[in-house]
């Protein structure tokens, strides 16, 4: 069981990755809370949208981003799993994000 608090989502994930494959570990209960510094929802949203434009050109046009008290909800479509991972990463690595809700759908282009 991992407990405590961190400033960024990726720190929470890195803590879990650090212990997941240790000898004798059969499961990880990650109770680490992400408690980022308080930022206005509009600023967090802008930061995520800018990151999306840098990482996934096409994705930014088809993705909705809503932010409420550090909780980000992503909606819309992406073309592939790698594109989805890039979008989720962009949100998770943004300062002020404490949680990411993934409502993205993968719709390959034909």
GIUR-V891680 format. One record per residue. N is the residue number from 1. NEAR is the number of other ideal C-beta (glycine too) atoms within 8 Angstrom. Layout:
N/NEAR
N/NEAR
This chain:
1/5
2/11
3/5
4/6
5/6
6/11
7/8
8/12
9/12
10/8
11/11
12/12
13/9
14/8
15/12
16/12
17/8
18/6
19/10
20/8
21/5
22/6
23/3
24/4
25/9
26/3
27/4
28/9
29/6
30/8
31/7
32/13
33/8
34/15
35/7
36/12
37/6
38/5
39/10
40/5
41/9
42/7
43/9
44/16
45/11
46/8
47/11
48/15
49/10
50/8
51/12
52/14
53/8
54/6
55/10
56/11
57/6
58/8
59/14
60/10
61/6
62/8
63/14
64/7
65/12
66/8
67/14
68/7
69/6
70/14
71/10
72/15
73/11
74/15
75/8
76/9
77/9
78/15
79/10
80/8
81/6
82/6
83/13
84/12
85/8
86/11
87/16
88/12
89/9
90/14
91/14
92/12
93/10
94/12
95/10
96/12
97/18
98/11
99/9
100/11
101/8
102/7
103/7
104/13
105/7
106/11
107/7
108/6
109/4
110/2
